[in-house]
Amino acid sequence: MDNLKKFTTAQFLNFCLGFFGLQFAWQMRIILSGPVTESLGASPFLYGLIWLAGPFTGMVVQPIIGALSDKTVSPMGRRRPYLLGGALLASLALLVFPNSGNIANFIAKSTGLHLPVLTGLLIAAIMIWIIDACINIAQGPYRALVPDIVPQEQHGLANSYISLAVGLGSVIAAGTAPFLKWALNYQMSITAQFVMAALAFSLGMIWTCITIHEHKIEPVIKQSVEEKTSFWTSLKGFFALSPEVSKICWMQFFTWIGTMCMMIFFTQFAVHTVFSVPDLTSATDSVKDFYNQGTLDGTNFSSICFAIFNLVCFIVAIPIGILSTKFGNKKIHIISLITMVLSFLGMAIFPNTKVVATMMGIAGLGWASILALPFAMLSQYIKKGTEGSVMGIFNIFIAGPQVFVCTLVAWFISKCSFMIGSEYTNYHWEYAMYIGAFSLILATVITAFIKEKED
């Protein structure tokens, strides 16, 4: 094993800058993809299907890219080609996505074709798939850099710094538009926010690729015919690392069902439940105009809540890393998950602005732990030269739960409608919070049975 030098605080801060840009882009996609696609005609279930881009690309792209990055030999190193390529392609899609409707109209006028009404939604869906695929192309190799270049005793701290970058990137991404509205009475357009996200992602990752130097590690490519990897061989080897790996994966599976129930549906929850705006997918333009201010208020409130959520994550990320080093990853993670369960239940039971904003802040404690400690638990079992493959396979247990949320939970919500007066329909978006809380309880129970590896 290589003798890796301990990272200083300055080196950790520099290391996580690219992840700051990645999360900036991802947070903008989380907050604003709902309003964009709903304005183009996406129902709750159709919106959930569009969200399948994330989990499907995560399950397919990350294992493939992780394995490829383990074996890549290039002047840029093993991981950096994927970091840079993913960031630049995603940035292009981020610029196109909010203009999908305008692009569809331009194509129709230029060609004289009578395009279907949902053509703009189709373009938006394609852009979301490209964004999510490219984020996954960059994310897996980025996580694999931790065991590549950071000593094992600092893995928990390194992942906590990534949590810090996730928190800070999300705070700025979510908070910029509401801040400008509050401070200058200027409403930043959705298009401008996506331009900001594209710049943050591309520039942050370019900086990382320039300043981070990978250690030269001989890639695992000399294998016998029997050992040459297929996906199923890699998966079998992954679970053979330790019996505890299976428990960590199941913990991650239920954790991400719970987390994504909030992530995917929170903006709709804020607009339609907290601010009582009815469903507008099939509404006339006059009805949409009537509820325009309520939609804007709900969207801005969602951004503020995500900013609070990620600000707390940013503040506690490093303390959680320090506490996990002192008391163990398992104990700290259990406490963090419990706080998230309570916050989800609080939002569902009391859907008013003060309670929801407070509960989102409390949920940020759990989010900081989710972004760091499961990876720290797993990294104890990773063999040198297989970091990308292991992180890619582990991502299946992050992406897979999202399929459940995007399909079954979205379908369930679409069936739970109610009438506002005699004219308008709405949905019980708060049910997503109840389902999320239950899943996080299961994750907490599984965490209690994980035996941590002793140094």
PAKEMAR-28534 format. One record per residue (C-alpha): x, y, z. Coordinates in nm, 4 decimals. Layout:
// PAKEMAR-28534
+----------+----------+----------+
!        x !        y !        z !
+----------+----------+----------+
!        X !        Y !        Z !
...
+----------+----------+----------+
//
This chain:
// PAKEMAR-28534
+----------+----------+----------+
!        x !        y !        z !
+----------+----------+----------+
!   0.0000 !   0.0000 !   0.0000 !
!   0.1272 !   0.3491 !  -0.0877 !
!   0.2250 !   0.5762 !   0.1981 !
!  -0.0053 !   0.8708 !   0.1384 !
!   0.0664 !   1.2017 !   0.3083 !
!  -0.1984 !   1.3457 !   0.5351 !
!  -0.4035 !   1.6258 !   0.3864 !
!  -0.4027 !   1.9715 !   0.5417 !
!  -0.7179 !   2.1796 !   0.5812 !
!  -0.6190 !   2.3920 !   0.2816 !
!  -0.5679 !   2.0804 !   0.0677 !
!  -0.9079 !   1.9416 !   0.1673 !
!  -1.0775 !   2.2724 !   0.0813 !
!  -0.9066 !   2.2789 !  -0.2565 !
!  -0.9886 !   1.9131 !  -0.3184 !
!  -1.3616 !   1.9599 !  -0.2711 !
!  -1.4032 !   2.2669 !  -0.4947 !
!  -1.5005 !   2.0611 !  -0.7994 !
!  -1.7684 !   1.8838 !  -0.5964 !
!  -1.8962 !   2.2282 !  -0.4988 !
!  -1.9619 !   2.2995 !  -0.8667 !
!  -2.1139 !   1.9548 !  -0.9226 !
!  -2.3556 !   1.9986 !  -0.6350 !
!  -2.4376 !   2.3538 !  -0.7444 !
!  -2.5598 !   2.2145 !  -1.0761 !
!  -2.7395 !   1.9196 !  -0.9148 !
!  -2.9186 !   2.1414 !  -0.6637 !
!  -3.0453 !   2.3715 !  -0.9374 !
!  -3.1728 !   2.0698 !  -1.1271 !
!  -3.3508 !   1.9429 !  -0.8122 !
!  -3.5215 !   2.2715 !  -0.7261 !
!  -3.6212 !   2.3964 !  -1.0696 !
!  -3.6816 !   2.0881 !  -1.2848 !
!  -4.0329 !   2.0563 !  -1.1366 !
!  -4.1523 !   2.4085 !  -1.2253 !
!  -3.9970 !   2.3846 !  -1.5734 !
!  -4.1515 !   2.0481 !  -1.6603 !
!  -4.4866 !   2.1267 !  -1.4965 !
!  -4.5127 !   2.4434 !  -1.7090 !
!  -4.4631 !   2.2201 !  -2.0133 !
!  -4.7465 !   1.9861 !  -1.9071 !
!  -4.5915 !   1.7201 !  -1.6818 !
!  -4.8320 !   1.5540 !  -1.4360 !
!  -4.6988 !   1.4196 !  -1.1012 !
!  -4.6544 !   1.0703 !  -1.2467 !
!  -4.4958 !   1.1961 !  -1.5690 !
!  -4.2653 !   1.4164 !  -1.3639 !
!  -4.1627 !   1.1081 !  -1.1656 !
!  -4.0878 !   0.9212 !  -1.4887 !
!  -3.8690 !   1.2073 !  -1.6081 !
!  -3.6840 !   1.1885 !  -1.2749 !
!  -3.5915 !   0.8292 !  -1.3638 !
!  -3.3028 !   0.9862 !  -1.5543 !
!  -3.1071 !   1.0132 !  -1.2306 !
!  -3.1368 !   0.6574 !  -1.1023 !
!  -3.1098 !   0.4868 !  -1.4391 !
!  -2.7978 !   0.6766 !  -1.5389 !
!  -2.6633 !   0.6248 !  -1.1872 !
!  -2.7106 !   0.2482 !  -1.2022 !
!  -2.5720 !   0.2148 !  -1.5542 !
!  -2.3216 !   0.4979 !  -1.5926 !
!  -2.1439 !   0.5001 !  -1.2570 !
!  -2.0476 !   0.1287 !  -1.2471 !
!  -1.9248 !   0.1446 !  -1.6080 !
!  -1.7380 !   0.4722 !  -1.5648 !
!  -1.6005 !   0.3589 !  -1.2287 !
!  -1.4566 !   0.0424 !  -1.3814 !
!  -1.3210 !   0.2325 !  -1.6816 !
!  -1.1563 !   0.4940 !  -1.4616 !
!  -0.9782 !   0.2195 !  -1.2656 !
!  -0.8186 !   0.1057 !  -1.5920 !
!  -0.7712 !   0.4401 !  -1.7654 !
!  -0.4173 !   0.5422 !  -1.8545 !
!  -0.3902 !   0.8975 !  -1.9832 !
!  -0.1735 !   1.2077 !  -1.9431 !
!  -0.4522 !   1.3494 !  -1.7230 !
!  -0.4576 !   1.0437 !  -1.4958 !
!  -0.7325 !   0.7936 !  -1.4226 !
!  -1.0136 !   1.0090 !  -1.2861 !
!  -0.9679 !   1.3567 !  -1.4307 !
!  -1.0801 !   1.2829 !  -1.7912 !
!  -1.4199 !   1.1804 !  -1.6554 !
!  -1.4450 !   1.4771 !  -1.4193 !
!  -1.3797 !   1.7263 !  -1.6969 !
!  -1.5817 !   1.5541 !  -1.9691 !
!  -1.8857 !   1.5070 !  -1.7469 !
!  -1.8797 !   1.8683 !  -1.6284 !
!  -1.8541 !   2.0255 !  -1.9724 !
!  -2.1284 !   1.8120 !  -2.1305 !
!  -2.3609 !   1.8652 !  -1.8339 !
!  -2.3036 !   2.2404 !  -1.8525 !
!  -2.4213 !   2.2486 !  -2.2144 !
!  -2.7389 !   2.0598 !  -2.1222 !
!  -2.7978 !   2.2945 !  -1.8265 !
!  -2.8003 !   2.5869 !  -2.0682 !
!  -3.0516 !   2.4185 !  -2.2999 !
!  -3.2931 !   2.2737 !  -2.0415 !
!  -3.4842 !   2.5878 !  -1.9277 !
!  -3.5214 !   2.6947 !  -2.2924 !
!  -3.6784 !   2.3649 !  -2.4046 !
!  -4.0197 !   2.5180 !  -2.4765 !
!  -3.8667 !   2.8056 !  -2.6722 !
!  -3.6520 !   2.5655 !  -2.8709 !
!  -3.9560 !   2.3560 !  -2.9626 !
!  -4.1411 !   2.6708 !  -3.0764 !
!  -3.8392 !   2.7857 !  -3.2794 !
!  -3.8122 !   2.4484 !  -3.4533 !
!  -4.1841 !   2.4553 !  -3.5351 !
!  -4.1677 !   2.8074 !  -3.6805 !
!  -3.8457 !   2.7448 !  -3.8731 !
!  -3.9576 !   2.4188 !  -4.0312 !
!  -4.3276 !   2.4826 !  -4.0600 !
!  -4.3946 !   2.1547 !  -3.8816 !
!  -4.6933 !   2.1158 !  -3.6520 !
!  -4.5107 !   1.9660 !  -3.3553 !
!  -4.6992 !   1.7938 !  -3.0716 !
!  -4.7767 !   2.0068 !  -2.7682 !
!  -4.5404 !   1.7991 !  -2.5539 !
!  -4.2363 !   1.8442 !  -2.7822 !
!  -4.0922 !   2.1011 !  -2.5414 !
!  -4.1363 !   1.8527 !  -2.2566 !
!  -3.9580 !   1.5860 !  -2.4612 !
!  -3.6616 !   1.8174 !  -2.5180 !
!  -3.6573 !   1.9008 !  -2.1457 !
!  -3.6656 !   1.5308 !  -2.0546 !
!  -3.3731 !   1.4575 !  -2.2883 !
!  -3.1722 !   1.7406 !  -2.1325 !
!  -3.2438 !   1.6077 !  -1.7837 !
!  -3.1172 !   1.2662 !  -1.8891 !
!  -2.7994 !   1.4216 !  -2.0291 !
!  -2.7465 !   1.6330 !  -1.7168 !
!  -2.7935 !   1.3360 !  -1.4840 !
!  -2.5762 !   1.1042 !  -1.6929 !
!  -2.2928 !   1.3557 !  -1.7037 !
!  -2.3166 !   1.4323 !  -1.3322 !
!  -2.2821 !   1.0589 !  -1.2709 !
!  -1.9854 !   1.0424 !  -1.5095 !
!  -1.8078 !   1.2974 !  -1.2897 !
!  -1.9362 !   1.1931 !  -0.9473 !
!  -1.8206 !   0.8301 !  -0.9295 !
!  -1.4560 !   0.8993 !  -1.0221 !
!  -1.4593 !   1.2007 !  -0.7894 !
!  -1.5597 !   0.9817 !  -0.4936 !
!  -1.2939 !   0.7320 !  -0.6012 !
!  -1.0293 !   1.0024 !  -0.5657 !
!  -1.0681 !   0.9849 !  -0.1863 !
!  -0.9128 !   0.6378 !  -0.1389 !
!  -0.6774 !   0.7179 !  -0.4312 !
!  -0.5040 !   1.0152 !  -0.2742 !
!  -0.6147 !   1.0443 !   0.0914 !
!  -0.4770 !   0.8250 !   0.3756 !
!  -0.7294 !   0.5762 !   0.5124 !
!  -0.7411 !   0.7371 !   0.8559 !
!  -0.8643 !   1.0583 !   0.6905 !
!  -1.1324 !   0.9007 !   0.4682 !
!  -1.4161 !   1.0012 !   0.7003 !
!  -1.2805 !   1.3563 !   0.7193 !
!  -1.2321 !   1.3716 !   0.3412 !
!  -1.5912 !   1.2669 !   0.2800 !
!  -1.7013 !   1.5236 !   0.5364 !
!  -1.5249 !   1.7926 !   0.3351 !
!  -1.7170 !   1.6698 !   0.0329 !
!  -2.0311 !   1.7074 !   0.2447 !
!  -1.9163 !   2.0606 !   0.3230 !
!  -1.8810 !   2.1321 !  -0.0503 !
!  -2.2233 !   1.9800 !  -0.1146 !
!  -2.3739 !   2.1982 !   0.1563 !
!  -2.2071 !   2.5198 !   0.0430 !
!  -2.2801 !   2.4593 !  -0.3246 !
!  -2.6421 !   2.3865 !  -0.2483 !
!  -2.6794 !   2.6896 !  -0.0213 !
!  -2.5504 !   2.9290 !  -0.2849 !
!  -2.7439 !   2.7594 !  -0.5646 !
!  -3.0688 !   2.7619 !  -0.3696 !
!  -3.0227 !   3.0937 !  -0.1942 !
!  -2.9095 !   3.3275 !  -0.4710 !
!  -3.2493 !   3.3943 !  -0.6315 !
!  -3.4381 !   3.4438 !  -0.3001 !
!  -3.1572 !   3.6674 !  -0.1711 !
!  -3.1668 !   3.8889 !  -0.4786 !
!  -3.5450 !   3.9114 !  -0.4477 !
!  -3.5161 !   4.0083 !  -0.0802 !
!  -3.2191 !   4.2454 !  -0.1086 !
!  -3.2783 !   4.4090 !  -0.4480 !
!  -3.6395 !   4.3154 !  -0.5294 !
!  -3.5008 !   4.1448 !  -0.8404 !
!  -3.6545 !   3.8144 !  -0.9477 !
!  -3.3797 !   3.6087 !  -1.1104 !
!  -3.5139 !   3.4122 !  -1.4052 !
!  -3.4993 !   3.0342 !  -1.4149 !
!  -3.2829 !   3.0551 !  -1.7275 !
!  -3.0314 !   3.2801 !  -1.5499 !
!  -3.0133 !   3.0386 !  -1.2576 !
!  -2.9274 !   2.7512 !  -1.4915 !
!  -2.6579 !   2.9632 !  -1.6604 !
!  -2.5114 !   3.0214 !  -1.3148 !
!  -2.5185 !   2.6466 !  -1.2473 !
!  -2.3424 !   2.5660 !  -1.5748 !
!  -2.0624 !   2.8108 !  -1.4989 !
!  -2.0182 !   2.6822 !  -1.1431 !
!  -1.9976 !   2.3192 !  -1.2560 !
!  -1.7565 !   2.3706 !  -1.5447 !
!  -1.5256 !   2.6199 !  -1.3719 !
!  -1.5158 !   2.4277 !  -1.0431 !
!  -1.4267 !   2.1013 !  -1.2128 !
!  -1.1659 !   2.2658 !  -1.4374 !
!  -0.9989 !   2.4005 !  -1.1225 !
!  -0.9981 !   2.0546 !  -0.9626 !
!  -0.8484 !   1.8934 !  -1.2717 !
!  -0.5708 !   2.1541 !  -1.2769 !
!  -0.4792 !   2.1486 !  -0.9077 !
!  -0.5321 !   1.7871 !  -0.7964 !
!  -0.2484 !   1.5511 !  -0.8837 !
!  -0.3287 !   1.1828 !  -0.8883 !
!  -0.0738 !   0.9368 !  -0.7543 !
!   0.0476 !   0.6951 !  -1.0158 !
!  -0.1324 !   0.3666 !  -0.9423 !
!  -0.0946 !   0.0707 !  -1.1704 !
!  -0.4430 !  -0.0013 !  -1.3064 !
!  -0.5865 !  -0.3477 !  -1.2586 !
!  -0.5746 !  -0.4717 !  -1.6190 !
!  -0.3547 !  -0.7821 !  -1.6091 !
!  -0.6069 !  -1.0530 !  -1.5386 !
!  -0.6567 !  -1.4071 !  -1.6495 !
!  -0.9467 !  -1.4947 !  -1.8782 !
!  -1.1422 !  -1.6254 !  -1.5826 !
!  -1.0846 !  -1.3035 !  -1.3870 !
!  -1.1716 !  -1.0567 !  -1.6589 !
!  -1.4552 !  -0.8553 !  -1.5228 !
!  -1.8135 !  -0.8587 !  -1.6193 !
!  -2.0680 !  -0.6658 !  -1.4209 !
!  -2.1848 !  -0.9756 !  -1.2344 !
!  -1.8267 !  -1.0757 !  -1.1530 !
!  -1.7601 !  -0.7284 !  -1.0146 !
!  -2.0829 !  -0.7380 !  -0.8158 !
!  -1.9951 !  -1.0771 !  -0.6685 !
!  -1.6494 !  -0.9529 !  -0.5751 !
!  -1.8019 !  -0.6415 !  -0.4216 !
!  -2.0166 !  -0.8382 !  -0.1764 !
!  -1.7274 !  -1.0744 !  -0.1061 !
!  -1.5348 !  -0.7848 !   0.0477 !
!  -1.7068 !  -0.8390 !   0.3846 !
!  -2.0439 !  -0.9480 !   0.5278 !
!  -2.0807 !  -0.5910 !   0.6547 !
!  -2.0834 !  -0.4540 !   0.2989 !
!  -2.4303 !  -0.6028 !   0.2413 !
!  -2.5617 !  -0.4302 !   0.5532 !
!  -2.4096 !  -0.0988 !   0.4429 !
!  -2.5776 !  -0.1385 !   0.1033 !
!  -2.9205 !  -0.2100 !   0.2524 !
!  -2.8760 !   0.0857 !   0.4869 !
!  -2.7944 !   0.3017 !   0.1857 !
!  -3.0903 !   0.1639 !  -0.0108 !
!  -3.3531 !   0.2651 !   0.2440 !
!  -3.1702 !   0.5879 !   0.3278 !
!  -3.1983 !   0.7043 !  -0.0300 !
!  -3.5625 !   0.6052 !  -0.0660 !
!  -3.6274 !   0.8352 !   0.2277 !
!  -3.4010 !   1.1154 !   0.1117 !
!  -3.5292 !   1.1202 !  -0.2448 !
!  -3.8920 !   1.1280 !  -0.1312 !
!  -3.8079 !   1.4735 !  -0.0016 !
!  -3.5625 !   1.5800 !  -0.2740 !
!  -3.7845 !   1.4928 !  -0.5695 !
!  -4.1153 !   1.6199 !  -0.4379 !
!  -4.0274 !   1.9054 !  -0.2018 !
!  -4.0772 !   2.1930 !  -0.4461 !
!  -4.4213 !   2.0592 !  -0.5400 !
!  -4.4921 !   2.0085 !  -0.1688 !
!  -4.3999 !   2.3723 !  -0.1037 !
!  -4.6031 !   2.5120 !  -0.3937 !
!  -4.9116 !   2.2923 !  -0.3709 !
!  -4.9318 !   2.1964 !  -0.0015 !
!  -4.7682 !   2.4806 !   0.1902 !
!  -4.8894 !   2.7584 !  -0.0433 !
!  -5.2124 !   2.5806 !  -0.1500 !
!  -5.1645 !   2.6346 !  -0.5243 !
!  -5.3803 !   2.3819 !  -0.7152 !
!  -5.2398 !   2.1528 !  -0.9803 !
!  -5.1816 !   2.3579 !  -1.2963 !
!  -5.0740 !   2.0929 !  -1.5470 !
!  -5.3976 !   2.1186 !  -1.7463 !
!  -5.5034 !   2.4673 !  -1.6393 !
!  -5.5747 !   2.7475 !  -1.8855 !
!  -5.3297 !   3.0342 !  -1.9262 !
!  -5.5619 !   3.2658 !  -1.7329 !
!  -5.5690 !   3.0269 !  -1.4358 !
!  -5.1912 !   2.9903 !  -1.4470 !
!  -5.1571 !   3.3685 !  -1.4490 !
!  -5.3947 !   3.3961 !  -1.1523 !
!  -5.1791 !   3.1566 !  -0.9478 !
!  -4.8481 !   3.2827 !  -1.0864 !
!  -4.7561 !   3.4751 !  -0.7706 !
!  -4.8384 !   3.1778 !  -0.5487 !
!  -4.6245 !   2.9526 !  -0.7662 !
!  -4.3342 !   3.1984 !  -0.7515 !
!  -4.3712 !   3.2338 !  -0.3739 !
!  -4.3790 !   2.8561 !  -0.3294 !
!  -4.0769 !   2.8064 !  -0.5555 !
!  -3.8797 !   3.0772 !  -0.3752 !
!  -3.9794 !   2.9273 !  -0.0403 !
!  -3.8566 !   2.5880 !  -0.1633 !
!  -3.5246 !   2.7457 !  -0.2578 !
!  -3.4975 !   2.9084 !   0.0846 !
!  -3.5709 !   2.5756 !   0.2556 !
!  -3.3108 !   2.3948 !   0.0471 !
!  -3.0654 !   2.6730 !   0.1319 !
!  -3.1355 !   2.6262 !   0.5046 !
!  -3.1152 !   2.2466 !   0.4669 !
!  -2.7765 !   2.2682 !   0.2989 !
!  -2.6464 !   2.5511 !   0.5175 !
!  -2.6895 !   2.3256 !   0.8193 !
!  -2.5188 !   2.0476 !   0.6232 !
!  -2.2318 !   2.2871 !   0.5491 !
!  -2.1982 !   2.3948 !   0.9123 !
!  -2.2016 !   2.0465 !   1.0660 !
!  -2.0136 !   1.8553 !   0.7924 !
!  -1.6683 !   1.8884 !   0.9490 !
!  -1.7880 !   1.8440 !   1.3109 !
!  -1.9630 !   1.5224 !   1.2032 !
!  -1.6354 !   1.4014 !   1.0501 !
!  -1.4493 !   1.4825 !   1.3718 !
!  -1.7142 !   1.3217 !   1.5916 !
!  -1.7209 !   1.0092 !   1.3753 !
!  -1.3447 !   0.9784 !   1.4158 !
!  -1.3835 !   0.9979 !   1.7936 !
!  -1.7012 !   0.7954 !   1.8530 !
!  -1.7310 !   0.5857 !   1.5363 !
!  -1.9230 !   0.6315 !   1.2137 !
!  -2.2118 !   0.4093 !   1.3218 !
!  -2.3188 !   0.5958 !   1.6367 !
!  -2.3060 !   0.9380 !   1.4757 !
!  -2.4938 !   0.8154 !   1.1690 !
!  -2.7772 !   0.6641 !   1.3756 !
!  -2.8308 !   0.9914 !   1.5632 !
!  -2.8246 !   1.1862 !   1.2350 !
!  -3.0813 !   0.9597 !   1.0692 !
!  -3.3164 !   0.9904 !   1.3670 !
!  -3.3107 !   1.3711 !   1.3360 !
!  -3.4063 !   1.3375 !   0.9708 !
!  -3.6993 !   1.1069 !   1.0533 !
!  -3.8366 !   1.3567 !   1.3035 !
!  -3.7996 !   1.6455 !   1.0612 !
!  -3.9876 !   1.4663 !   0.7820 !
!  -4.2744 !   1.3850 !   1.0164 !
!  -4.2827 !   1.7448 !   1.1383 !
!  -4.3160 !   1.8788 !   0.7850 !
!  -4.5913 !   1.6345 !   0.6929 !
!  -4.7985 !   1.6973 !   1.0058 !
!  -4.7528 !   2.0770 !   1.0225 !
!  -4.7174 !   2.2072 !   0.6628 !
!  -4.6775 !   2.5761 !   0.7374 !
!  -4.3836 !   2.7948 !   0.6412 !
!  -4.2228 !   2.8342 !   0.9859 !
!  -4.2400 !   2.4659 !   1.0769 !
!  -4.1308 !   2.3435 !   0.7333 !
!  -3.8322 !   2.5808 !   0.7210 !
!  -3.7264 !   2.4751 !   1.0730 !
!  -3.7659 !   2.1056 !   0.9956 !
!  -3.5597 !   2.1410 !   0.6769 !
!  -3.2804 !   2.2847 !   0.8876 !
!  -3.2974 !   1.9877 !   1.1239 !
!  -3.2986 !   1.7488 !   0.8261 !
!  -2.9684 !   1.9049 !   0.7189 !
!  -2.8018 !   1.7271 !   1.0132 !
!  -2.8950 !   1.3922 !   0.8648 !
!  -2.8002 !   1.5013 !   0.5144 !
!  -2.4434 !   1.5878 !   0.6221 !
!  -2.4054 !   1.2407 !   0.7659 !
!  -2.5611 !   1.0662 !   0.4631 !
!  -2.3130 !   1.2375 !   0.2317 !
!  -2.0110 !   1.1239 !   0.4307 !
!  -2.0374 !   0.8372 !   0.6766 !
!  -2.1744 !   0.5524 !   0.4575 !
!  -1.8850 !   0.6140 !   0.2170 !
!  -1.6414 !   0.6181 !   0.5075 !
!  -1.7836 !   0.2856 !   0.6329 !
!  -1.7483 !   0.1301 !   0.2884 !
!  -1.4007 !   0.2667 !   0.2160 !
!  -1.2610 !   0.0476 !   0.4951 !
!  -1.3172 !  -0.2549 !   0.2694 !
!  -1.1932 !  -0.1202 !  -0.0660 !
!  -0.8884 !  -0.2844 !  -0.2228 !
!  -0.6309 !  -0.0652 !  -0.3954 !
!  -0.6910 !  -0.0288 !  -0.7670 !
!  -1.0646 !  -0.1059 !  -0.7458 !
!  -1.1865 !   0.2234 !  -0.5986 !
!  -1.3820 !   0.3336 !  -0.9060 !
!  -1.5502 !  -0.0043 !  -0.9532 !
!  -1.6531 !  -0.0266 !  -0.5882 !
!  -1.7912 !   0.3271 !  -0.5770 !
!  -1.9730 !   0.2663 !  -0.9046 !
!  -2.1422 !  -0.0480 !  -0.7738 !
!  -2.2188 !   0.1202 !  -0.4413 !
!  -2.3978 !   0.3932 !  -0.6341 !
!  -2.6536 !   0.1323 !  -0.7465 !
!  -2.7847 !   0.1413 !  -0.3893 !
!  -2.8232 !   0.5177 !  -0.4197 !
!  -2.9714 !   0.5175 !  -0.7695 !
!  -3.1905 !   0.2076 !  -0.7353 !
!  -3.4092 !   0.3538 !  -0.4591 !
!  -3.4797 !   0.6540 !  -0.6792 !
!  -3.6477 !   0.4239 !  -0.9325 !
!  -3.8868 !   0.3207 !  -0.6566 !
!  -3.9553 !   0.6840 !  -0.5665 !
!  -3.9892 !   0.8043 !  -0.9271 !
!  -4.2350 !   0.5313 !  -1.0183 !
!  -4.4303 !   0.3867 !  -0.7260 !
!  -4.4255 !   0.6912 !  -0.4971 !
!  -4.5026 !   0.9260 !  -0.7882 !
!  -4.7838 !   0.6954 !  -0.9013 !
!  -4.9206 !   0.6747 !  -0.5461 !
!  -4.9286 !   1.0542 !  -0.5120 !
!  -5.0955 !   1.0863 !  -0.8527 !
!  -5.3776 !   0.8646 !  -0.7184 !
!  -5.4172 !   1.0690 !  -0.3989 !
!  -5.5943 !   1.3747 !  -0.5331 !
!  -5.8525 !   1.5997 !  -0.3698 !
!  -6.0646 !   1.8919 !  -0.4810 !
!  -6.0136 !   2.2567 !  -0.3881 !
!  -6.3656 !   2.3947 !  -0.3996 !
!  -6.5530 !   2.2576 !  -0.6976 !
!  -6.3066 !   2.3536 !  -0.9708 !
!  -5.9471 !   2.2666 !  -0.8929 !
!  -5.7541 !   1.9478 !  -0.8177 !
!  -5.4579 !   1.9105 !  -0.5853 !
!  -5.2480 !   1.6181 !  -0.4565 !
!  -5.1341 !   1.4961 !  -0.1152 !
!  -4.7664 !   1.5767 !  -0.1639 !
!  -4.7125 !   1.5404 !   0.2117 !
!  -4.7473 !   1.1641 !   0.1705 !
!  -4.3967 !   1.1628 !   0.0233 !
!  -4.2678 !   1.2851 !   0.3611 !
!  -4.4427 !   1.0046 !   0.5492 !
!  -4.3000 !   0.7417 !   0.3129 !
!  -3.9565 !   0.9008 !   0.3452 !
!  -3.9704 !   0.8943 !   0.7251 !
!  -4.0673 !   0.5260 !   0.7305 !
!  -3.7787 !   0.4351 !   0.4973 !
!  -3.5308 !   0.6266 !   0.7105 !
!  -3.6505 !   0.4365 !   1.0183 !
!  -3.5650 !   0.1110 !   0.8397 !
!  -3.2227 !   0.2513 !   0.7476 !
!  -3.1616 !   0.3431 !   1.1124 !
!  -3.2451 !  -0.0074 !   1.2319 !
!  -3.0088 !  -0.1644 !   0.9755 !
!  -2.7296 !   0.0757 !   1.0750 !
!  -2.7563 !  -0.0484 !   1.4324 !
!  -2.6550 !  -0.4001 !   1.3170 !
!  -2.3446 !  -0.2919 !   1.1203 !
!  -2.0144 !  -0.3930 !   1.2792 !
!  -1.7454 !  -0.1393 !   1.2053 !
!  -1.4009 !  -0.2589 !   1.1031 !
!  -1.1392 !  -0.2013 !   1.3663 !
!  -0.8151 !  -0.0327 !   1.2614 !
+----------+----------+----------+
//
